[in-house]
Amino acid sequence: DLHAAEHRAESLKAEANLRVAAKQHFAEYVALTEQTLELRRRQPATAQLLNDLDGQWPAGDLSWFISEMRTTAGGSLELKGRTLREESVTAFTRGLEFSNGLFTNISNNIQTANPAKGEAQSNAPLDFTIRAVYTPLQKKINPVVRTAPPTGPAAEGALRPADRTASGEAMATLVRNQSTAQGGRR
């Protein structure tokens, strides 16, 4: 019967599209899980980084301010901030250098900020950037594999994780088609 064959072909095509979409979504979830686990593995080293930095902050400089702290792949650390005393930046950098190998490849860049109107150049705050590699974090970081979202003809029928309605409707259609193809039996 031609009608039954066409119906079966349509049902198989829908099942194939769902299978491809499910494989792609599974790959996305695996990649997300790997990223989450990698961040979790890095957590202890990141918390220790904050403790190690806390021991190096310059004592007695009330103008010392860190505006940005960033860690990157490979354990690189970048601190940006502002202070009124260049000696504080020098002392902080020296403390990192003599940290028994916790920090390596240390460099700093100090620039005079634009003084406020009427403020003398000598009283102007200093903007600084300090870069270093935090070795415990460097050892904890592994590359994370990322997958691309589904593309191509299979993506047209692909189900988005947040699209619960479409997912439910597609499954209901698949079950109806299977049920109809089997003559209403389950």
N, C-alpha and C positions, 0 to 999 in steps of 0.2 A: 504494500500500500504506500503510494507516493507521499500522501499527507503525513503518515506516521514516520516515514523516513526523514522528511524535512523537519518535523517536530523533534525527532531524535537528534538530528544534526545541530539544530538550534540549541538544544539542551546541552549537547556535548561542547559546543562552542562557549556557552555561558560557563560551564564547569571549567573548561581550560582557562578562560580569562580569570576566573576566581582563583584557580590554582596559581597562575602566574602572579596575580596581585598578592596572594597570600605569601608567596615566596619572597617577593620584594618587601612586603611589610615586615616579614620575619627578619630579613636582613637589616632593615632600619632599626627594629627593636633590639637586635643583637648589638649593633653599633652603638645605640644609645646606652644599653646596659654596660658595654665596655667602657664608654666614656664616664659613666657614673662610677663604676668600680675604680677606674684610674684616679678620679678625683678623690675618692674615698681613701685610696692607697696614699695619696699625697697629703692628706689631712694631718697626720702626725708630724710630718716634716714641716708643714706650713706653720703649725702651732709652735713648733720648736724654733722656727725662724723668728717669730715675733718675740719669743723669750730671749733669744740670742741678741736680737737688735736692742731689746729693752736694756740689756746690760751695757750697751755701748752709747746710749744717748748722752749728750754732753750735760754734765751736772752744772747747775747754776745759771744756765742760759735760758731765761724766761722767754726770750724771743724765738727760740728754736721751734720750728713748726714744720711738720711733714704734711704736704698737701696731696701727695700721690705716692702710692707704692704699688709696684707691678712686678709679678713674677712671670717668666716666660718659659717656653720649652727649653730644656737644657739647664735649668736651674738659674738662669739669669735673673738678676734682681735690679730694679731701678727705683730709686727714691728721689722724689722731687720735693723741695721745700724752700723755706725762707728763714733767714736769721739776720741779726744785726752784727754778729761777730764772726769774722772769717776764721778765727781760732777754733771756734766750735766745729766747723766743717772739717778743719785739719785734724782736730783731736778725734772726731768721730771716725774719719777715714783711717787714721793711725790705729785706732782701736780695732777696726775691722782687719787691718793688715796683721796685727799681732793676736789673732783669735785662734791660734793653733790649727790653721788650715781650714777653718769653717768657711771663710770667705777668701776667694781668690780673684785674680784679674780685676783689681779694684782701681777705679778711676773716678775723678770728680771734675766737675765743671762749675765754676763760680762766676756769676755775673752780677753786676750792680743793677738793681731794679731801678726803674724810673723814680726819682724822688718826688714826693708830693710837692705841690706848689708851695714855695716859701721854705722848703726843707733843704738844709745843706747837703751837698753830695756825700760828705763823710758820715752823715747820719742815715743815709739811704739804706734800706734793707738789701740783703744779698740773696739772690735766687741761686739755688744750687741744684745740681743733678749728680747723684752718686750712682755708679754702676758697679756691680760685682757679680760673682757667681757664688751662690750658696751651695756648697758641695753636698750636704745631706739631701737637699732637694734635687740636685742634679742626678743623684743615684736613684731616686724614686721615680723619675719621669721616664715613661716609655711612650713611643709614638702611639697615637690612637687612630684606629682605622675608621674612616667615615665612608658611608655609602651614599650614593646619589639617590634622589627620589626617583620613583618609577617614571620611565619615559616610553615613548613609542606606542604601538597599538594596544599593548597590554595595559598601559596606564589609563587608557580611555575607560576601561572597565574596572580600574583599580579602586579600591576602597580606602578612603582616608581614615586614619585612626579616630579622628574626632567626629567623623560623619557616621554616627551610630544609626541614624534613620536609614541611610542608604545601605548600610551593612545589613541591617535587619530585613529590609525589603529584598535585597539581592538573595539572601539566604532563603527567605520565604518563597521567592520565585524559583530558586533551584529545587527546593523541596517539592513545590507544586509540580514542576516539570518532571521530576523523578517519579512522583506519585502517578501523574498522568501517563507517563511512558510505561509504567508497570501496570497499567490498567486499574489504577485506583487502589492497588494493594500496597501495604506498608510492611 
